[in-house]
């Protein structure tokens, strides 16, 4: 029996925020995650300016992403959905301050500033996830969010080096990002000031074993994706691509990510999320097998393109999977934490596995993470959840 067939008889009702407030909330979340697509631009420029060592680039990236994930998870667990406008304004202003602090520091100071920025961004992301979790069509809301997020990252990744950094360096880019966070602070004042409480389950709102298994599957799935993504350029070199061709392949993958997110919103909940994720994972397993075999240039580019499409195509179904597992939507509130922690743990584990050895070891690690994620999803899909007591609110 699939997860979609095993939903409790009467899903817990959740009051969706008004459309305008939902759009503002998602916009704040997009600002929070801009750095996820801009880290190569920002951190690479800091290294070129002598303010970060090569080793510190990876540490700064990991610290920031992990801070976003941890802060988002803590906010989902403990932050009350009241006085949201004030909380978001402060979080956005502190995020802007962390961007400006980065312009004044180097070395360890940059790493500390990026960790502070990540902590603020995690609270900002909590707002967007709160809206998605309460949406009447969460898979569509999640699809729109990841698509707009990727588009914004693409635009800034192209515009900042071309229009800002040539004249003002990396500090100019950081100042622009600070200004965007300040605009998000103003927008947050027109966003929601409170959320409807999520339904309570019979165990008082604690995540059960199925919910934790679902979050672990998301963690492993994202670890697979990003562990492979960060090693695509050296893998491209092994496939005989020039640096220019490798850049084009990665740009193609980024463009197809947008199409993947859009396609997911069209499919919506017409298919069981467990089945969709297992099917997507099976195609990704084929991609890993082809990349391991040492493909030619054309086949390598095709694999990277499909991988990019499937990346964002899968994310809305992760949201839907967690809601089907836990209709109170409390597990879904921890989705951002699971995704971001997996995204930071994957590259870290891959770097330890690869070390000074062949880069193909990253493919092996990615394959293990993918197999474990699909195994968990398959187990969840085969077992009917216990009846939920989600009816009361609080």
Secondary structure, 3 states (H helix, E strand, C coil): CCHHHHCCCCCCCCCCCCHHHHHHHHHHHHHHCHHHHHHHHHHHHHHHCCCCCHHHHHHHHHHHHHHHHHHHHHHHHHCCCECHHHHHHHHHHHHHHHHHHHCCCCCHHHHHHHHHHHHHHHHHHHHHHHHHHHCCCHHHHHHHHHHHHHHHHHHHHHHHHHHHHHHHHHHHHHHHHHHHHHHHHHHHCCCCCECCCCEECCCCCCCCHHHHHHHHHHHHHHHHHHHHHCCHHHHHHHCCCCHHHHHHHHHHHHHHHHHHHHHHHHHHHHCCHHHHHHHHHHHHHHHHHHHHCCCCHHHHHHHHHHHHHHHHHHHHHHHHHHHHHCCCCHHHHCHHHHHHHHHHHHHHHHHHHHCCCCCHHHHHHHHHHHHHHHHHHHHHHHCCCCCCCCCEEC
